Amino acid sequence: MTTFNQAIPKLATTNIAAAIAFYETQLGFTKQFQMDDYAGLERDHVEIHLWGCEDRSIAENTGCRISVTQIETLYADYQLKGVIHPNHPLGIRPWGMQEFSIIDPDGNCITFFELIDEEPEAAYQ
């Protein structure tokens, strides 16, 4: 039987150097490698790749979700850094997740979430 082992989101950026700086200084990732307009960053067990792209609209229509623990602590840290998406602050969602989102400088949306309930509300269909 096939097993899926890992997923690594690839997010578009119009400025690879600026994106790397944002992920390192604002989100706490560490650059693992860079080859011209392609880079990989990591924080704990999560890896994100960035690729150079001239069309900002690609990034503005892209996103990913990252599972975390102690989401309140992460949220407080990111609040101090001013990176929280104004339309998606920390909150409990009907699907059993506590989550919030950030938007990177290119418009990629990253949602951080933590499971809080094994059974999502029956009303959410």
C-alpha positions as CSV (number, residue, x, y, z in Angstrom):
1,M,0.0,0.0,0.0
2,T,1.3,3.5,-0.9
3,T,1.9,5.8,2.1
4,F,2.1,9.6,1.8
5,N,5.1,10.8,3.9
6,Q,5.4,14.6,3.6
7,A,4.0,17.6,1.7
8,I,6.1,20.7,1.0
9,P,4.2,23.7,-0.2
10,K,5.8,25.7,-3.0
11,L,4.8,29.4,-2.8
12,A,5.4,32.0,-5.5
13,T,7.4,35.2,-4.8
14,T,8.2,38.2,-6.9
15,N,11.4,38.9,-4.8
16,I,13.2,35.8,-3.4
17,A,15.5,37.8,-1.1
18,A,12.7,39.7,0.4
19,A,10.6,36.6,0.9
20,I,13.4,34.7,2.6
21,A,14.0,37.7,4.9
22,F,10.3,37.8,5.8
23,Y,10.1,34.0,6.5
24,E,13.2,34.2,8.6
25,T,12.7,37.4,10.6
26,Q,8.9,37.4,10.9
27,L,7.9,33.7,10.9
28,G,10.9,32.1,12.5
29,F,12.0,29.9,9.6
30,T,15.6,29.1,8.7
31,K,16.9,29.0,5.1
32,Q,18.1,25.5,4.2
33,F,19.2,26.2,0.7
34,Q,18.9,28.7,-2.2
35,M,19.5,28.2,-5.9
36,D,19.0,31.4,-7.9
37,D,15.2,32.0,-7.7
38,Y,14.3,28.9,-5.7
39,A,14.8,28.4,-1.9
40,G,13.8,26.1,0.9
41,L,13.1,27.2,4.5
42,E,12.3,25.1,7.5
43,R,10.9,25.5,11.0
44,D,10.7,22.4,13.3
45,H,9.2,19.7,11.0
46,V,7.7,22.1,8.4
47,E,9.4,22.9,5.2
48,I,8.3,25.6,2.7
49,H,9.8,26.2,-0.7
50,L,9.7,29.6,-2.5
51,W,10.0,30.0,-6.2
52,G,10.6,33.2,-8.2
53,C,7.6,34.3,-10.3
54,E,6.9,37.6,-12.0
55,D,3.1,37.3,-11.7
56,R,2.1,38.4,-8.2
57,S,-1.5,37.2,-8.9
58,I,-0.3,33.6,-8.6
59,A,0.9,34.1,-5.0
60,E,-2.3,36.1,-4.2
61,N,-4.3,33.0,-5.1
62,T,-2.1,30.5,-3.3
63,G,-1.9,29.3,0.3
64,C,-1.3,26.4,2.6
65,R,-2.2,25.2,6.1
66,I,0.3,24.4,8.8
67,S,-0.6,22.3,11.9
68,V,1.0,23.6,15.1
69,T,0.9,23.1,18.9
70,Q,0.5,25.9,21.4
71,I,-1.2,28.1,18.8
72,E,-2.0,30.9,21.3
73,T,1.8,31.4,21.9
74,L,2.5,31.5,18.2
75,Y,-0.4,33.9,17.6
76,A,0.9,36.3,20.3
77,D,4.3,36.3,18.8
78,Y,3.0,37.0,15.3
79,Q,0.7,39.7,16.7
80,L,3.7,41.5,18.0
81,K,5.3,41.3,14.6
82,G,2.2,42.7,12.9
83,V,1.7,39.8,10.4
84,I,-1.8,38.6,11.3
85,H,-4.3,38.7,8.5
86,P,-6.9,41.3,9.6
87,N,-9.8,39.2,8.3
88,H,-8.7,35.9,10.0
89,P,-7.6,36.4,13.6
90,L,-7.3,33.6,16.1
91,G,-10.6,31.8,16.6
92,I,-12.3,28.5,17.0
93,R,-13.9,27.3,13.7
94,P,-16.9,25.1,13.4
95,W,-14.7,22.3,11.9
96,G,-12.9,21.7,15.2
97,M,-9.8,23.9,14.6
98,Q,-8.5,26.9,16.4
99,E,-6.7,28.9,13.6
100,F,-5.5,32.2,12.2
101,S,-3.8,33.3,9.0
102,I,-1.0,35.5,7.8
103,I,-0.4,37.0,4.4
104,D,3.2,37.1,3.2
105,P,4.6,40.1,1.3
106,D,3.6,38.5,-2.0
107,G,0.0,37.6,-1.0
108,N,0.4,33.9,-0.1
109,C,-2.0,33.0,2.7
110,I,-0.7,30.7,5.4
111,T,-3.2,29.4,7.9
112,F,-1.9,28.0,11.2
113,F,-4.2,25.6,13.0
114,E,-4.5,23.4,16.0
115,L,-7.0,20.6,16.5
116,I,-9.2,21.3,19.5
117,D,-12.2,19.0,18.9
118,E,-12.3,15.5,17.6
119,E,-15.9,16.0,16.4
120,P,-16.6,19.1,14.3
121,E,-20.0,20.6,14.9
122,A,-22.7,18.6,13.2
123,A,-24.2,21.8,11.8
124,Y,-21.1,22.3,9.6
125,Q,-21.8,20.4,6.4
